[in-house]
Amino acid sequence: MKIVRLIVIPLISLSLYSCATNNKNANYYYSIPTVSYLRDCPGYDCQVVAEIYNANEVRFLDKNDAGWWRVQSLRDQKIGWIQGDLLSNVPLITKNYYIVADELPLRDSPGEDIVSRKLLGYGDEVQKISEKNDWWRVLAEKDKAIGWIPAKMVSEIKPEHLMEPGKTAEISSTASPPKTTSYYFVAAENIKLYIIPSIPSQVVKELKLNDPVEKISQSGSLWVKVRYPTTGAEGWAHARYFKDSPVTNKNQIVTEKKKILKKASSSSQQTKKSVESESLEPEGM
């Protein structure tokens, strides 16, 4: 009996610990978009109370039937509402960059004459939030401070003194040619960029005919994620709305399929009515 009790008690303790861990994980989620917002009520017209960024962790508090979740940001402890579709229950890996200046001011807006709120040091890790011209808006990993820095002051390569023992950065022996950006162009009169690849989701930006964009990624054959370089706005749109070169004549403009079908249906109905009216005319006397 003593042996049985000794075995059963640890098993019960392990089971209770496992349940507690699962319950904890079930209440924590991670932000998917580069930037999203917590609002003071469940709706896009509600006031923004906080920004959250890609991979930021939040704690679930409540939800409503319209798909809005009430959460608490673990970055600044702010509480607000966000669409549940913008959160993942799986931790996300962020793309980090490294400061290459000994001292770099983190500014309130892009510009050398703008006041600096703090200094970043060589090797500090930052996460890119957005970009404007040659400036990046970043989140500093060490204290979660947010501000603007010149894009040329960051590198994708981790400084050697921060590398794990025995590891060095891989540097090619031959210089590679400078990387050129490939642009695509909007081929419709206007399109909307969505925060996720789904039509009912939040619109982050509207683009016009021949606006240039950079392709970031693709979801299947239907959706592509693009960046508008002028403002740094990123979002999803149907792939068919983009071409490799600017539109030069009206025949190249892509129209919505629904409108085409509606016009065809309307034309068909008019033809049918015309035939019926002709059949109802009295014969010549």
Secondary structure in CASP SS format (residue, H / E / C, confidence):
PFRMAT SS
TARGET T0000
AUTHOR 0000-0000-0000
METHOD secondary structure of the structure
MODEL  1
M C 1.00
K H 1.00
I H 1.00
V H 1.00
R H 1.00
L H 1.00
I H 1.00
V H 1.00
I H 1.00
P H 1.00
L H 1.00
I H 1.00
S H 1.00
L H 1.00
S H 1.00
L H 1.00
Y H 1.00
S H 1.00
C H 1.00
A H 1.00
T H 1.00
N H 1.00
N H 1.00
K H 1.00
N H 1.00
A H 1.00
N C 1.00
Y E 1.00
Y E 1.00
Y E 1.00
S E 1.00
I C 1.00
P C 1.00
T C 1.00
V E 1.00
S E 1.00
Y E 1.00
L E 1.00
R E 1.00
D C 1.00
C C 1.00
P C 1.00
G C 1.00
Y C 1.00
D C 1.00
C C 1.00
Q C 1.00
V E 1.00
V E 1.00
A E 1.00
E E 1.00
I E 1.00
Y E 1.00
N C 1.00
A C 1.00
N C 1.00
E E 1.00
V E 1.00
R E 1.00
F E 1.00
L E 1.00
D E 1.00
K E 1.00
N C 1.00
D C 1.00
A C 1.00
G C 1.00
W E 1.00
W E 1.00
R E 1.00
V E 1.00
Q E 1.00
S E 1.00
L C 1.00
R C 1.00
D C 1.00
Q C 1.00
K C 1.00
I E 1.00
G E 1.00
W E 1.00
I E 1.00
Q E 1.00
G H 1.00
D H 1.00
L H 1.00
L E 1.00
S E 1.00
N C 1.00
V C 1.00
P C 1.00
L C 1.00
I C 1.00
T C 1.00
K C 1.00
N E 1.00
Y E 1.00
Y E 1.00
I E 1.00
V C 1.00
A C 1.00
D C 1.00
E E 1.00
L E 1.00
P E 1.00
L E 1.00
R E 1.00
D C 1.00
S C 1.00
P C 1.00
G C 1.00
E C 1.00
D C 1.00
I C 1.00
V C 1.00
S E 1.00
R E 1.00
K E 1.00
L E 1.00
L E 1.00
G E 1.00
Y C 1.00
G C 1.00
D C 1.00
E E 1.00
V E 1.00
Q E 1.00
K E 1.00
I E 1.00
S E 1.00
E E 1.00
K E 1.00
N C 1.00
D C 1.00
W E 1.00
W E 1.00
R E 1.00
V E 1.00
L E 1.00
A E 1.00
E C 1.00
K C 1.00
D C 1.00
K C 1.00
A C 1.00
I E 1.00
G E 1.00
W E 1.00
I E 1.00
P E 1.00
A H 1.00
K H 1.00
M H 1.00
V E 1.00
S E 1.00
E C 1.00
I C 1.00
K C 1.00
P C 1.00
E H 1.00
H H 1.00
L H 1.00
M C 1.00
E C 1.00
P C 1.00
G C 1.00
K C 1.00
T C 1.00
A C 1.00
E C 1.00
I C 1.00
S C 1.00
S C 1.00
T C 1.00
A C 1.00
S C 1.00
P C 1.00
P C 1.00
K C 1.00
T C 1.00
T C 1.00
S C 1.00
Y E 1.00
Y E 1.00
F E 1.00
V E 1.00
A C 1.00
A C 1.00
E C 1.00
N E 1.00
I E 1.00
K E 1.00
L E 1.00
Y E 1.00
I C 1.00
I C 1.00
P C 1.00
S C 1.00
I C 1.00
P C 1.00
S C 1.00
Q C 1.00
V E 1.00
V E 1.00
K E 1.00
E E 1.00
L E 1.00
K E 1.00
L C 1.00
N C 1.00
D C 1.00
P E 1.00
V E 1.00
E E 1.00
K E 1.00
I E 1.00
S E 1.00
Q E 1.00
S E 1.00
G C 1.00
S C 1.00
L C 1.00
W E 1.00
V E 1.00
K E 1.00
V E 1.00
R E 1.00
Y E 1.00
P C 1.00
T C 1.00
T C 1.00
G C 1.00
A E 1.00
E E 1.00
G E 1.00
W E 1.00
A E 1.00
H E 1.00
A H 1.00
R H 1.00
Y H 1.00
F E 1.00
K E 1.00
D C 1.00
S C 1.00
P C 1.00
V C 1.00
T C 1.00
N C 1.00
K H 1.00
N H 1.00
Q H 1.00
I C 1.00
V C 1.00
T C 1.00
E C 1.00
K H 1.00
K H 1.00
K H 1.00
I H 1.00
L H 1.00
K H 1.00
K H 1.00
A H 1.00
S H 1.00
S H 1.00
S H 1.00
S H 1.00
Q H 1.00
Q H 1.00
T H 1.00
K H 1.00
K H 1.00
S H 1.00
V H 1.00
E H 1.00
S H 1.00
E H 1.00
S H 1.00
L H 1.00
E C 1.00
P C 1.00
E C 1.00
G C 1.00
M C 1.00
END
